[in-house]
Amino acid sequence: MTNLPKRSYKNLMAVAVLFGSHFSAQAQQTADVAKLAQNPIANLVSVPFENDFNPETGYKKEDSYVLQIKPVMPFSLSDDWTLITRTIIPIIQVPDLAPGVRGVSGLGDIEESLFLSPSKASTVIWGAGPVFSFPTASHDLLGSGKLSVGPAAVVLQSQGPWLYGVLAQNLFSVAGPSSRARVSQLLIQPFVNYNLVAGWYLTTSPVITSNWEATSNNNRWLVPVGGGIGKIVHIGKQPVNAYVQCFKNVSRPNGTTPWSLRFQIQFLFPKR
C-alpha cells in the first residue's frame, strides 16, 4: 500500500473531523427538536394533527374517529415570562350510540388553554393558567352545550435522554342551557419520552379522564394504558414530529372503546 504524504494525511484527518463535528451537531439539533416537540408548552410554534381511532364504540360496536387540530403559540410577555396558548379543535365522528340515537359527524367543543411559564431555562419547566371550553359543537352529541372554565397546569423535567411530566386540568360549566348536563370533567395526561438515536424515541402519553357528574363509579373513569414510538423527520427543511401509540382502556364508561390507536403528525417551527 502506498503511504500518503503527511500533508494529505493531515487534510484527510481535517475533513474527517469536519464531517464528524457536522453530523454530531446535526444529531444534537435533532435531539433538541425532539424534546421541544415532546414539551406541551415549549417556546415554539407547533401545529399537531392528532388522529384517534376508537373501535367497538356504541351499542352496535362500531368505529368512531376523532381528529384534533392543536396549534400551540408562544408570546413573550417580558424577559421573565412567556404566555403559551394551546387550542384544541376537534372534528368528531361517532356511530349509533343507542337505539334511536343516530351517529353524527362534525365539529366538537373548542378548548383554549393559557399557560403562564417562566422564560428562563431550567431543568424543571412549568406553566399554569385557565382553560376554557366553548359550546361550538355542530350537534348536541358532539359537545356539552355549556361554556366551561377551569384551572390547568403542566410540569415536566428533562434529564439526559428522558423527558417526563404531567398535564392536568378540570373544567366546570358556568353557563349554558339548564336542559344540558352540568360539566365537571378532570383530565390528567402523564407523558414519558425516552429519546434514542437519529430522532427516534419511545413514548407514552395516555389521556385519563374522570366525569365527576357520573352517577356511577363504573361510568366515571377512563384509564388508558399503553404507548408507542415516534421520530423527528424532515420534509424538505420542515421538521415534523410523528408518532403512533396504542392504548388499552383498563377502566372505561359503558359504550366506550376497549382500546384505541393514536397517530399524530406535528409540524414544528423552531426559532432560528
C-alpha positions as CSV (number, residue, x, y, z in Angstrom):
1,M,0.0,0.0,0.0
2,T,1.3,3.4,-1.0
3,N,2.0,5.7,2.0
4,L,0.2,9.0,2.0
5,P,2.2,12.2,2.2
6,K,2.0,13.8,5.6
7,R,0.1,16.8,4.2
8,S,-2.5,14.6,2.5
9,Y,-2.9,12.6,5.7
10,K,-3.5,15.8,7.7
11,N,-6.0,17.0,5.1
12,L,-8.0,13.8,5.3
13,M,-8.0,14.0,9.1
14,A,-9.3,17.5,9.0
15,V,-12.1,16.5,6.6
16,A,-13.0,13.6,8.9
17,V,-13.1,15.9,11.9
18,L,-15.2,18.4,10.0
19,F,-17.7,15.8,8.9
20,G,-17.8,14.2,12.3
21,S,-18.5,17.5,14.0
22,H,-21.2,18.3,11.4
23,F,-23.0,15.1,12.0
24,S,-22.6,15.4,15.7
25,A,-24.1,18.9,15.7
26,Q,-26.9,17.7,13.4
27,A,-27.7,14.8,15.8
28,Q,-27.7,17.2,18.8
29,Q,-30.0,19.6,16.9
30,T,-32.4,16.7,16.1
31,A,-32.4,15.6,19.8
32,D,-33.1,19.2,20.8
33,V,-36.0,19.4,18.4
34,A,-37.4,16.1,19.7
35,K,-37.5,17.4,23.2
36,L,-39.2,20.6,22.1
37,A,-41.8,18.6,20.3
38,Q,-42.4,16.5,23.4
39,N,-42.9,19.5,25.6
40,P,-46.6,20.7,25.5
41,I,-45.6,24.2,26.5
42,A,-42.4,24.6,24.5
43,N,-41.4,28.0,23.4
44,L,-42.0,27.3,19.7
45,V,-44.9,27.4,17.3
46,S,-46.2,23.9,16.5
47,V,-49.3,22.5,14.8
48,P,-50.2,19.0,15.8
49,F,-52.8,16.9,14.0
50,E,-53.8,14.1,16.4
51,N,-55.9,11.2,15.0
52,D,-57.6,8.9,17.4
53,F,-59.2,5.7,16.1
54,N,-61.7,4.1,18.6
55,P,-63.2,0.7,17.6
56,E,-66.2,-1.1,19.1
57,T,-68.0,2.1,20.2
58,G,-71.7,2.4,20.9
59,Y,-74.3,-0.3,21.3
60,K,-73.5,-1.7,17.8
61,K,-69.8,-1.9,18.5
62,E,-68.8,0.3,15.6
63,D,-65.8,2.5,14.9
64,S,-65.5,6.2,16.0
65,Y,-62.9,8.7,15.0
66,V,-61.6,12.0,16.3
67,L,-59.2,14.4,14.6
68,Q,-57.8,17.1,16.9
69,I,-56.0,20.1,15.5
70,K,-54.0,21.6,18.4
71,P,-51.9,24.7,17.4
72,V,-49.5,26.0,20.1
73,M,-48.4,29.6,20.1
74,P,-45.9,31.3,22.5
75,F,-46.0,35.0,23.2
76,S,-43.1,36.7,25.1
77,L,-44.6,39.0,27.8
78,S,-41.2,40.0,29.3
79,D,-37.7,38.8,29.9
80,D,-39.1,36.6,32.7
81,W,-42.4,35.3,31.5
82,T,-43.9,33.7,28.4
83,L,-47.6,33.1,27.6
84,I,-48.3,29.8,25.7
85,T,-51.7,29.4,24.1
86,R,-52.9,25.9,23.3
87,T,-56.0,25.4,21.2
88,I,-57.9,22.2,20.6
89,I,-60.2,22.0,17.6
90,P,-61.9,18.5,17.5
91,I,-63.6,17.0,14.4
92,I,-65.6,14.0,15.6
93,Q,-67.4,11.1,14.0
94,V,-69.5,8.9,16.3
95,P,-71.6,5.8,15.4
96,D,-75.1,5.0,16.7
97,L,-74.7,5.3,20.5
98,A,-78.1,3.8,21.5
99,P,-81.4,2.7,19.8
100,G,-82.8,5.8,18.2
101,V,-79.6,7.8,18.8
102,R,-78.1,8.0,15.3
103,G,-74.4,8.6,14.7
104,V,-73.2,12.0,13.5
105,S,-70.1,13.8,12.4
106,G,-68.9,17.4,12.8
107,L,-67.2,19.9,15.0
108,G,-66.9,19.4,18.7
109,D,-66.4,21.9,21.5
110,I,-63.2,24.0,21.1
111,E,-60.9,24.4,24.0
112,E,-58.4,27.2,24.7
113,S,-55.7,26.9,27.4
114,L,-53.4,29.7,28.5
115,F,-50.2,28.8,30.3
116,L,-48.0,31.4,32.0
117,S,-44.5,30.0,32.1
118,P,-41.0,31.3,33.2
119,S,-38.9,32.2,30.2
120,K,-35.6,31.4,31.9
121,A,-34.2,27.9,31.1
122,S,-34.4,25.3,33.8
123,T,-34.3,21.5,34.2
124,V,-37.9,21.8,35.6
125,I,-40.4,23.5,33.4
126,W,-43.9,24.5,34.4
127,G,-46.8,26.5,33.3
128,A,-50.3,27.3,34.8
129,G,-53.4,29.2,33.8
130,P,-57.0,28.9,32.8
131,V,-58.7,26.6,30.3
132,F,-61.9,27.4,28.5
133,S,-64.3,25.1,26.7
134,F,-66.7,26.8,24.2
135,P,-70.0,25.3,23.1
136,T,-69.1,25.2,19.4
137,A,-70.3,21.6,18.6
138,S,-72.3,21.3,15.4
139,H,-74.5,18.7,17.1
140,D,-75.7,18.0,20.6
141,L,-73.9,14.6,20.7
142,L,-70.6,16.2,19.9
143,G,-70.4,18.6,22.7
144,S,-71.6,19.6,26.2
145,G,-73.6,22.6,25.2
146,K,-72.0,24.5,28.1
147,L,-69.4,27.2,28.5
148,S,-66.9,25.7,30.9
149,V,-63.9,27.2,32.7
150,G,-61.3,25.7,35.0
151,P,-57.6,25.6,36.1
152,A,-54.8,23.9,34.0
153,A,-51.2,23.2,34.8
154,V,-48.3,21.3,33.4
155,V,-44.9,20.4,34.9
156,L,-42.1,18.5,33.3
157,Q,-38.4,17.7,33.6
158,S,-35.7,17.0,31.0
159,Q,-32.9,14.7,32.2
160,G,-30.4,13.2,29.7
161,P,-32.5,11.2,27.1
162,W,-35.6,11.4,29.3
163,L,-38.4,14.0,29.2
164,Y,-41.3,13.3,31.5
165,G,-44.1,15.2,33.2
166,V,-47.9,15.6,33.6
167,L,-50.6,18.0,32.3
168,A,-53.8,18.3,34.3
169,Q,-57.0,20.4,34.1
170,N,-60.5,20.4,35.4
171,L,-63.4,22.0,33.6
172,F,-66.6,23.3,35.4
173,S,-69.6,24.6,33.4
174,V,-70.5,28.2,34.1
175,A,-73.2,28.9,31.5
176,G,-75.5,27.2,29.1
177,P,-78.9,25.6,28.8
178,S,-80.3,24.1,32.0
179,S,-81.5,21.2,30.0
180,R,-77.9,20.1,29.3
181,A,-75.9,18.2,32.0
182,R,-73.5,20.1,34.1
183,V,-69.8,19.7,33.4
184,S,-67.2,18.7,35.9
185,Q,-64.5,17.0,34.0
186,L,-61.0,16.1,35.1
187,L,-58.2,15.4,32.6
188,I,-54.8,14.1,33.5
189,Q,-52.1,13.4,30.9
190,P,-48.9,11.9,32.2
191,F,-46.1,11.7,29.5
192,V,-42.8,9.9,29.4
193,N,-40.4,10.0,26.5
194,Y,-37.1,8.3,26.1
195,N,-35.0,9.7,23.2
196,L,-32.9,7.3,21.1
197,V,-30.6,8.0,18.2
198,A,-31.4,9.6,14.8
199,G,-34.6,11.3,16.1
200,W,-36.3,8.1,17.3
201,Y,-37.9,8.0,20.7
202,L,-40.2,5.8,22.8
203,T,-43.3,7.5,24.2
204,T,-46.4,7.1,26.3
205,S,-49.0,9.9,26.9
206,P,-52.3,8.4,27.9
207,V,-55.3,10.8,28.5
208,I,-57.0,9.9,31.8
209,T,-60.4,11.5,32.3
210,S,-63.0,11.5,35.1
211,N,-66.6,12.7,34.9
212,W,-67.4,13.8,38.4
213,E,-71.1,14.2,37.4
214,A,-71.4,10.5,36.6
215,T,-73.9,8.7,38.8
216,S,-71.8,5.5,39.0
217,N,-68.1,4.9,39.6
218,N,-68.2,2.4,36.7
219,N,-69.0,5.2,34.3
220,R,-66.7,7.9,35.8
221,W,-63.2,7.0,34.8
222,L,-61.5,6.4,31.5
223,V,-58.0,5.0,32.2
224,P,-55.8,4.0,29.1
225,V,-52.5,2.1,29.4
226,G,-50.1,1.8,26.6
227,G,-47.5,3.7,24.5
228,G,-45.6,3.7,21.2
229,I,-42.8,5.1,19.1
230,G,-42.0,8.3,17.4
231,K,-39.5,10.0,15.2
232,I,-38.4,13.5,14.1
233,V,-38.3,13.7,10.3
234,H,-37.8,16.5,7.8
235,I,-40.0,17.3,4.8
236,G,-37.5,19.4,2.9
237,K,-36.4,21.8,5.6
238,Q,-39.6,21.5,7.6
239,P,-39.1,19.4,10.9
240,V,-42.1,17.2,11.6
241,N,-42.7,15.1,14.7
242,A,-44.6,11.8,14.0
243,Y,-45.6,9.1,16.5
244,V,-48.1,6.2,16.9
245,Q,-49.4,4.9,20.2
246,C,-51.8,2.1,21.1
247,F,-53.8,2.0,24.4
248,K,-56.0,-0.5,26.2
249,N,-58.7,1.1,28.4
250,V,-58.4,-0.7,31.7
251,S,-61.3,1.3,33.1
252,R,-64.0,2.8,30.8
253,P,-67.6,4.0,30.8
254,N,-70.2,1.9,29.2
255,G,-70.3,2.1,25.4
256,T,-66.8,3.4,25.0
257,T,-64.0,1.7,23.2
258,P,-61.9,-1.1,24.8
259,W,-58.8,0.1,23.0
260,S,-57.6,3.0,20.8
261,L,-55.0,3.8,18.3
262,R,-53.5,7.3,18.2
263,F,-51.4,8.7,15.3
264,Q,-50.0,12.2,15.4
265,I,-48.2,14.5,12.9
266,Q,-46.9,17.7,14.4
267,F,-45.4,20.5,12.3
268,L,-42.7,22.3,14.2
269,F,-41.5,25.9,13.7
270,P,-38.4,26.3,15.9
271,K,-36.9,29.8,16.4
272,R,-33.9,30.3,14.2
